[in-house]
Amino acid sequence: MEKVTHFLCAISLLLLCTISAESQTSITELLERLEENHMGGITEVFTPAEIKLLRAHFDAKSESILKAVPDNVGVYIYAPENVNLDIGGFFNEDPSNFTVYGPSGTADFEGAGAYNPITDMYFVVDNAGNAYDLHAMNYGYTLRGVVSAPPGESYVGLEFDPTSNTLYGLSTDGAGNTGLSTIDPISLDVSYKGNTGLTLGIALGFDLDGDAYAIDIDTDQAYKIDKNDASATLLGSIGYNANFGQGIGLSRSLGDIYITAFNNSIFNSELRTLDTTTGNTVSWGLIGDMMPGGTLQFAWNGAREMGLGRTDPAFGNFIYYPSPVKSELYLQADTEISSIQVINLLGQTVIQKDILALQSRIAMNHLSSGYYLMRVTIEDSSKTFKLLKD
């Protein structure tokens, strides 16, 4: 009987060693897979059980994140959370508090989106090319049709140029081709600008001057993109190990460019801001950190201004009225107004006028009813306002 007991103990020890070895092999294989480039969602690469195992592994490492001290606050950032397939948002000064508003409404992976200040909606394109309007107030998705990316590519970045409201799209095949296009948000027609030369460009952003930027997650470098011919100029390292879908969005009130960044080194998402001179980024902390034990991913984001941000002194007493406007728009400021530009939904400039005065009247009776963007320049500062023509 003693020999049988010893034999059973030996078998048990062997099984435990085998299970332990399999578990170790499993996490090793997952980490190797994690180090590969992935352009889409985490759930396309790992099962929920594998994500849980990776989360436990990275939580055990307990790597700390150096956070920036936020001085510009009051921007609300909307983004789809692609692990749980939710849509929600958070304030830039507190990315840990992610509020879920409802389920994602796309048919495929929600890989690209941008906020359109004219319509107060988000324009979203999933990996299958389905285009949607996402309503900011009720979070409902309306299918618009199909946007055709270059052959073999999917859209991974969208952004409206703040100087013209032209919609640009970044697309990639994940294997060395990353292209830039313009997209008509009404007709969904696409005009290809060219290949950026990025190996795996993953997100597209603009600054207030209308300059475009993209991130290559193969090299972890940031680039300035020429929006006319798609050529790329290297800026420098982004300062973190990027992987999977990333989002870039511009705050038009603050001028800051926000990245919903998936950091492969911590297997989670952070809110970061991009330095457009060096390419470096600074972390503001984990997104959704108040959801303990979770791994979150945000493949696009859009800042919807809440009226709490930093104000430009040049626009301190600037007013315009009426809105909606019928025939004439009145402008008034304490500092000389340099110029005004009015842009329609197609991104076309319909009014361009030098003012060089403290007040002015602008004829609007020739414009069709609908929404427009009005870009006003005072001294060396420019701001964009939404305008409704009755």
VENBELQUI-V826724 format. One record per helix or strand of 2 or more residues. SS is the DSSP state (hx for helix, st for strand). FROM is the first residue (numbers start at 1). LEN is the number of residues. If there is no record, write none. Layout:
BEGIN
SS|FROM|LEN + SS|FROM|LEN
END
This chain:
BEGIN
hx|2|33 + hx|42|3 + hx|48|14 + st|75|7 + st|86|6 + hx|92|3 + st|99|5 + st|112|5 + st|121|5 + st|130|6 + st|141|6 + st|154|7 + st|167|6 + st|178|6 + st|190|6 + st|201|6 + st|212|5 + st|221|5 + st|232|6 + st|247|4 + st|257|7 + st|268|7 + st|281|6 + st|301|5 + hx|313|3 + st|319|3 + st|328|16 + st|349|15 + st|370|9 + st|381|9
END
